[in-house]
Amino acid sequence: MKVVQTLAELFYEIPLYESVALPEDLRLKLIVLGGDDATFEGYCPECETVRPFKIKQHCDFSRDPLTRVTWQDIVSRVTQQTCILAAHCTFDESHSIRMVLDCGTLELMKIGQYPSLADIGNSEIKRFRGVLSRLDMSELHKAIGLGAHGVGVGSFTYLRRIFERIIQSRFDEFHQSEGWDPEAFRVAWMDEKIAMIRSHIPEVLYENRKIYAVLSKGIHELSEEECLAAFPWLKKSIIFILDDDLRKRDELRQRDEIRKALGDFL
């Protein structure tokens, strides 16, 4: 059973109806209201950027949903409970992410969330429309939707296709100027391809290239659980590359504006 290590992981990575285990320290973060330890950073779909979030309420369905739970309430309910956990953006408290959890002593299952993982994920990738092809954008939406419903093989397959096309596009763009061998690239494993194009991708991908060897395995070699486990880091890798592309594009735009302004001045 997967052990959730952070609040951000619980809010942004765990799909509905998947039982997960919680370490004791995270359990305390979920049941004790307020305090600095009940905060985390994550993507706010309404701010459309990463913001700090703070846990604001925790309740069961036998109470008014807006009633704060006291410490005595927590002490009296040591075992199972159904609860609502709400995280509010600290930049605007009207922006929130809410989960309905079926909780055990050290286990829980997410049985509801709003906005959904798919809604949050699709909001997060809107900014990449200018750097992704229509096909990649469509398949990224599909991957996020499948991942949000716990479909491991399907979501992983779409992400793998996108990642492979991004790596291939880097090779196609620079192989002549760099003198790379197309046949050597074609037969190489993914970690070897990443090493080959190192100078044209974010360094963190090269530093962790061994983990990407899993992308060279056939889908039939991977279990549903392995694909679900790979989904978060593969999605983050794709987003990291795309953010890097956006930064480079913005830098080029600013350079062009400076050249134009200097030309007009001179």
Disulfide bonds with the S-S distance in Angstrom:
none
